[in-house]
Amino acid sequence: MVLQSLTLLFPLESSEVNLDLIGELLLNYGALSVSFEDAEKGTDLEQPLFREPPPRAIEWDSSQVDGQVFWNSVSVKALFPSEAGVESIMLAIGSDLELPIEPRFKVDSLKDEDWVKKVQS
């Protein structure tokens, strides 16, 4: 299966946007997976965070956790099937979130590989 990798091109300030909602919207519009990472990863500003859901948690609402849940600046990535119309999905998400500007993003194709063999080699 060929996949499309979507990356939002601007770091989101986690205090200004509901990241859980962005993740839910991406999944609702057909994303196979969504990940969040520190936009400052690999720099002196990188922030290590080690929050995990409680054991046996079926659903985890990060807003109920004390302390910092996301990094100050967050990069969002999602994987979509190759036939997904990622451009129209991003326009719909921008509309759903009532963003004043269209979200900037890039889409890359991921070639079909045996990822298990690749990471184990």
Buried (B, 14 or more C-beta within 10 A) or exposed (E): EEBBBBEBEEBBEBEEBBBBEBBEBBEEBBBBEBEBEBBBEEEEEEEEEEEEEEEEEEEEEEEEEEEEBBBBBBBBBBBBEEEBEBEEBBEBBBEEBEEEEEBEBEBEEEEEEEEEEEEEE
